[in-house]
Amino acid sequence: MSDSDEEELSPTPPPSFEVQVRLTTYQSVTKKSRKGTKRELKKDPKVKSKDFEYKFASTSENYVQFLNEILQLFGFCVKAIAAKIFPMTVQVPPTTKSQATDIFCHSKSQATNIESLAEYKKLASKIVEKAPLKPIIVSVDQQEIQKVKLPKATNNGHDTDGSQGRHDGPGALDDS
């Protein structure tokens, strides 16, 4: 067998795509009133943004891995599992912001709601099919992640999959 025959037989690895994650964060604010002091969360006007490369596939494992990549990227010490996932909005270029695909979040009237693995598979297939040259934009909200009450990701400094991650306390965020 020649080298060219081996190249034809070996499957090509799935392409990776640039993903830009935008995290909406909140600051704890103390308000004083006649009844005493009250702590509230106020939306931080500055959205945290981080980029990474990701290989999308139409599987539930890939979806959970994608969510965990986002959590680890921002320093959360919780881990998504198939039964507990958090909402996010995914915008695949060249669509406009009003045409963003909304995953598990019903806030945008023009968005396509994705509430099952089958719908996520469609999204992943769309990304692989379109092969966008610009970053895929994912918007997540810190409060939505905390509402889901995800299980802790750590066990003596290691995630349950054996990899080391960043751990700053339950639901903690990295300030970078």
Short mmCIF file of the C-alpha atoms (twelve columns), coordinates in Angstrom:
data_MODEL
# 
_entry.id   MODEL 
# 
loop_
_atom_site.group_PDB 
_atom_site.id 
_atom_site.type_symbol 
_atom_site.label_atom_id 
_atom_site.label_alt_id 
_atom_site.label_comp_id 
_atom_site.label_asym_id 
_atom_site.label_seq_id 
_atom_site.Cartn_x 
_atom_site.Cartn_y 
_atom_site.Cartn_z 
_atom_site.pdbx_PDB_model_num 
ATOM 1   C CA . MET A 1   0.000   0.000  0.000  1 
ATOM 2   C CA . SER A 2   1.398   3.403  -0.889 1 
ATOM 3   C CA . ASP A 3   1.328   6.458  1.361  1 
ATOM 4   C CA . SER A 4   -1.454  8.025  -0.724 1 
ATOM 5   C CA . ASP A 5   -3.660  4.919  -0.209 1 
ATOM 6   C CA . GLU A 6   -3.200  5.169  3.570  1 
ATOM 7   C CA . GLU A 7   -4.149  8.847  3.498  1 
ATOM 8   C CA . GLU A 8   -7.366  8.054  1.634  1 
ATOM 9   C CA . LEU A 9   -8.342  5.299  4.092  1 
ATOM 10  C CA . SER A 10  -7.684  7.261  7.276  1 
ATOM 11  C CA . PRO A 11  -10.730 9.296  8.281  1 
ATOM 12  C CA . THR A 12  -10.255 13.020 8.431  1 
ATOM 13  C CA . PRO A 13  -10.574 14.398 11.944 1 
ATOM 14  C CA . PRO A 14  -13.582 16.645 12.528 1 
ATOM 15  C CA . PRO A 15  -12.765 20.312 12.008 1 
ATOM 16  C CA . SER A 16  -12.531 22.584 15.011 1 
ATOM 17  C CA . PHE A 17  -14.261 25.934 15.091 1 
ATOM 18  C CA . GLU A 18  -13.493 29.105 16.985 1 
ATOM 19  C CA . VAL A 19  -16.007 29.743 19.750 1 
ATOM 20  C CA . GLN A 20  -16.349 33.044 21.582 1 
ATOM 21  C CA . VAL A 21  -18.152 32.719 24.915 1 
ATOM 22  C CA . ARG A 22  -19.702 35.807 26.464 1 
ATOM 23  C CA . LEU A 23  -20.538 35.465 30.157 1 
ATOM 24  C CA . THR A 24  -22.917 37.874 31.862 1 
ATOM 25  C CA . THR A 25  -21.783 38.285 35.466 1 
ATOM 26  C CA . TYR A 26  -23.269 39.931 38.544 1 
ATOM 27  C CA . GLN A 27  -21.882 41.924 41.470 1 
ATOM 28  C CA . SER A 28  -23.190 41.745 45.010 1 
ATOM 29  C CA . VAL A 29  -24.535 45.141 46.083 1 
ATOM 30  C CA . THR A 30  -25.677 46.124 49.580 1 
ATOM 31  C CA . LYS A 31  -28.783 48.315 49.704 1 
ATOM 32  C CA . LYS A 32  -29.824 50.142 52.843 1 
ATOM 33  C CA . SER A 33  -33.456 50.707 53.737 1 
ATOM 34  C CA . ARG A 34  -35.498 51.448 56.839 1 
ATOM 35  C CA . LYS A 35  -35.856 47.724 57.445 1 
ATOM 36  C CA . GLY A 36  -32.088 47.156 57.369 1 
ATOM 37  C CA . THR A 37  -29.514 46.192 54.784 1 
ATOM 38  C CA . LYS A 38  -30.260 43.896 51.897 1 
ATOM 39  C CA . ARG A 39  -27.807 42.236 49.533 1 
ATOM 40  C CA . GLU A 40  -28.787 42.105 45.866 1 
ATOM 41  C CA . LEU A 41  -27.080 41.001 42.701 1 
ATOM 42  C CA . LYS A 42  -26.588 43.711 40.122 1 
ATOM 43  C CA . LYS A 43  -25.796 42.894 36.505 1 
ATOM 44  C CA . ASP A 44  -22.191 43.775 35.710 1 
ATOM 45  C CA . PRO A 45  -22.168 46.032 32.621 1 
ATOM 46  C CA . LYS A 46  -18.900 44.476 31.477 1 
ATOM 47  C CA . VAL A 47  -19.441 41.051 29.883 1 
ATOM 48  C CA . LYS A 48  -16.551 38.587 30.200 1 
ATOM 49  C CA . SER A 49  -15.457 37.121 26.891 1 
ATOM 50  C CA . LYS A 50  -13.116 34.215 26.169 1 
ATOM 51  C CA . ASP A 51  -12.275 32.244 23.035 1 
ATOM 52  C CA . PHE A 52  -11.442 28.597 22.415 1 
ATOM 53  C CA . GLU A 53  -11.407 26.040 19.603 1 
ATOM 54  C CA . TYR A 54  -13.981 23.249 19.690 1 
ATOM 55  C CA . LYS A 55  -14.810 20.206 17.565 1 
ATOM 56  C CA . PHE A 56  -18.592 19.917 17.323 1 
ATOM 57  C CA . ALA A 57  -20.250 16.518 16.952 1 
ATOM 58  C CA . SER A 58  -23.864 15.402 17.071 1 
ATOM 59  C CA . THR A 59  -23.652 13.441 20.341 1 
ATOM 60  C CA . SER A 60  -24.824 13.973 23.909 1 
ATOM 61  C CA . GLU A 61  -21.251 13.430 25.139 1 
ATOM 62  C CA . ASN A 62  -20.062 16.250 22.880 1 
ATOM 63  C CA . TYR A 63  -22.785 18.544 24.194 1 
ATOM 64  C CA . VAL A 64  -21.930 17.896 27.851 1 
ATOM 65  C CA . GLN A 65  -18.223 18.267 27.039 1 
ATOM 66  C CA . PHE A 66  -18.955 21.625 25.352 1 
ATOM 67  C CA . LEU A 67  -20.811 22.881 28.437 1 
ATOM 68  C CA . ASN A 68  -17.990 21.715 30.712 1 
ATOM 69  C CA . GLU A 69  -15.433 23.447 28.494 1 
ATOM 70  C CA . ILE A 70  -17.329 26.704 29.047 1 
ATOM 71  C CA . LEU A 71  -17.531 26.138 32.809 1 
ATOM 72  C CA . GLN A 72  -13.818 25.380 33.068 1 
ATOM 73  C CA . LEU A 73  -12.908 28.331 30.846 1 
ATOM 74  C CA . PHE A 74  -14.487 30.756 33.316 1 
ATOM 75  C CA . GLY A 75  -13.292 28.952 36.446 1 
ATOM 76  C CA . PHE A 76  -16.585 27.482 37.663 1 
ATOM 77  C CA . CYS A 77  -15.973 24.481 39.889 1 
ATOM 78  C CA . VAL A 78  -19.150 22.681 38.886 1 
ATOM 79  C CA . LYS A 79  -19.673 20.182 36.109 1 
ATOM 80  C CA . ALA A 80  -22.548 19.726 33.670 1 
ATOM 81  C CA . ILE A 81  -23.993 16.251 33.292 1 
ATOM 82  C CA . ALA A 82  -26.589 14.976 30.817 1 
ATOM 83  C CA . ALA A 83  -29.375 15.416 33.386 1 
ATOM 84  C CA . LYS A 84  -28.278 18.911 34.462 1 
ATOM 85  C CA . ILE A 85  -27.405 21.428 31.797 1 
ATOM 86  C CA . PHE A 86  -27.550 25.214 31.735 1 
ATOM 87  C CA . PRO A 87  -29.141 27.527 29.152 1 
ATOM 88  C CA . MET A 88  -27.154 29.389 26.547 1 
ATOM 89  C CA . THR A 89  -27.685 31.215 23.279 1 
ATOM 90  C CA . VAL A 90  -25.656 30.162 20.244 1 
ATOM 91  C CA . GLN A 91  -25.180 32.424 17.239 1 
ATOM 92  C CA . VAL A 92  -23.660 30.754 14.187 1 
ATOM 93  C CA . PRO A 93  -22.315 33.245 11.614 1 
ATOM 94  C CA . PRO A 94  -23.381 34.765 9.287  1 
ATOM 95  C CA . THR A 95  -26.721 35.039 11.077 1 
ATOM 96  C CA . THR A 96  -27.634 38.273 12.783 1 
ATOM 97  C CA . LYS A 97  -28.120 38.579 16.520 1 
ATOM 98  C CA . SER A 98  -31.919 38.442 16.157 1 
ATOM 99  C CA . GLN A 99  -31.599 35.076 14.377 1 
ATOM 100 C CA . ALA A 100 -29.462 33.481 17.118 1 
ATOM 101 C CA . THR A 101 -30.307 29.912 18.050 1 
ATOM 102 C CA . ASP A 102 -31.483 29.892 21.647 1 
ATOM 103 C CA . ILE A 103 -30.700 26.730 23.614 1 
ATOM 104 C CA . PHE A 104 -33.020 25.990 26.557 1 
ATOM 105 C CA . CYS A 105 -33.891 29.655 26.942 1 
ATOM 106 C CA . HIS A 106 -37.222 31.080 25.860 1 
ATOM 107 C CA . SER A 107 -36.381 34.779 26.079 1 
ATOM 108 C CA . LYS A 108 -35.960 35.631 22.388 1 
ATOM 109 C CA . SER A 109 -39.141 35.484 20.360 1 
ATOM 110 C CA . GLN A 110 -37.359 34.945 17.026 1 
ATOM 111 C CA . ALA A 111 -34.922 32.308 18.316 1 
ATOM 112 C CA . THR A 112 -35.154 28.591 17.681 1 
ATOM 113 C CA . ASN A 113 -35.557 26.807 21.002 1 
ATOM 114 C CA . ILE A 114 -33.404 23.716 21.398 1 
ATOM 115 C CA . GLU A 115 -34.654 21.553 24.233 1 
ATOM 116 C CA . SER A 116 -33.499 18.060 23.302 1 
ATOM 117 C CA . LEU A 117 -30.481 16.150 22.138 1 
ATOM 118 C CA . ALA A 118 -32.059 15.866 18.673 1 
ATOM 119 C CA . GLU A 119 -32.201 19.648 18.410 1 
ATOM 120 C CA . TYR A 120 -28.600 19.996 19.630 1 
ATOM 121 C CA . LYS A 121 -27.561 17.475 16.982 1 
ATOM 122 C CA . LYS A 122 -29.180 19.710 14.355 1 
ATOM 123 C CA . LEU A 123 -27.204 22.686 15.681 1 
ATOM 124 C CA . ALA A 124 -23.911 20.759 15.656 1 
ATOM 125 C CA . SER A 125 -24.630 19.485 12.130 1 
ATOM 126 C CA . LYS A 126 -25.425 23.034 11.009 1 
ATOM 127 C CA . ILE A 127 -22.111 24.275 12.402 1 
ATOM 128 C CA . VAL A 128 -20.121 21.502 10.712 1 
ATOM 129 C CA . GLU A 129 -22.059 21.976 7.448  1 
ATOM 130 C CA . LYS A 130 -21.707 25.772 7.350  1 
ATOM 131 C CA . ALA A 131 -18.085 25.702 8.530  1 
ATOM 132 C CA . PRO A 132 -18.233 29.355 9.585  1 
ATOM 133 C CA . LEU A 133 -15.067 31.370 9.183  1 
ATOM 134 C CA . LYS A 134 -16.029 33.780 11.959 1 
ATOM 135 C CA . PRO A 135 -16.303 32.758 15.626 1 
ATOM 136 C CA . ILE A 136 -19.451 31.047 16.855 1 
ATOM 137 C CA . ILE A 137 -20.821 33.282 19.608 1 
ATOM 138 C CA . VAL A 138 -22.181 31.653 22.751 1 
ATOM 139 C CA . SER A 139 -23.854 33.775 25.428 1 
ATOM 140 C CA . VAL A 140 -24.298 32.415 28.948 1 
ATOM 141 C CA . ASP A 141 -25.553 33.966 32.172 1 
ATOM 142 C CA . GLN A 142 -23.892 33.359 35.544 1 
ATOM 143 C CA . GLN A 143 -27.260 33.292 37.347 1 
ATOM 144 C CA . GLU A 144 -28.651 30.684 34.934 1 
ATOM 145 C CA . ILE A 145 -25.640 28.442 35.577 1 
ATOM 146 C CA . GLN A 146 -26.096 28.798 39.339 1 
ATOM 147 C CA . LYS A 147 -29.872 28.115 39.135 1 
ATOM 148 C CA . VAL A 148 -29.261 24.662 37.659 1 
ATOM 149 C CA . LYS A 149 -27.344 23.542 40.793 1 
ATOM 150 C CA . LEU A 150 -24.730 21.545 38.928 1 
ATOM 151 C CA . PRO A 151 -22.691 18.948 40.829 1 
ATOM 152 C CA . LYS A 152 -19.190 19.874 41.990 1 
ATOM 153 C CA . ALA A 153 -16.480 19.109 39.462 1 
ATOM 154 C CA . THR A 154 -13.671 18.484 41.901 1 
ATOM 155 C CA . ASN A 155 -12.354 15.523 43.795 1 
ATOM 156 C CA . ASN A 156 -9.041  16.508 45.406 1 
ATOM 157 C CA . GLY A 157 -8.172  18.899 42.582 1 
ATOM 158 C CA . HIS A 158 -9.225  16.558 39.781 1 
ATOM 159 C CA . ASP A 159 -12.382 16.531 37.725 1 
ATOM 160 C CA . THR A 160 -14.376 13.329 37.637 1 
ATOM 161 C CA . ASP A 161 -12.788 12.522 34.284 1 
ATOM 162 C CA . GLY A 162 -9.313  12.652 35.895 1 
ATOM 163 C CA . SER A 163 -8.229  15.942 34.345 1 
ATOM 164 C CA . GLN A 164 -7.081  18.845 36.448 1 
ATOM 165 C CA . GLY A 165 -9.194  21.960 36.307 1 
ATOM 166 C CA . ARG A 166 -9.423  25.331 38.006 1 
ATOM 167 C CA . HIS A 167 -11.227 25.250 41.305 1 
ATOM 168 C CA . ASP A 168 -11.996 28.357 43.343 1 
ATOM 169 C CA . GLY A 169 -15.033 27.263 45.383 1 
ATOM 170 C CA . PRO A 170 -18.629 26.341 44.515 1 
ATOM 171 C CA . GLY A 171 -19.767 28.259 41.453 1 
ATOM 172 C CA . ALA A 172 -16.726 30.506 41.671 1 
ATOM 173 C CA . LEU A 173 -15.596 32.590 38.773 1 
ATOM 174 C CA . ASP A 174 -12.156 33.515 37.574 1 
ATOM 175 C CA . ASP A 175 -11.753 37.297 37.674 1 
ATOM 176 C CA . SER A 176 -9.660  37.443 34.507 1 
# 
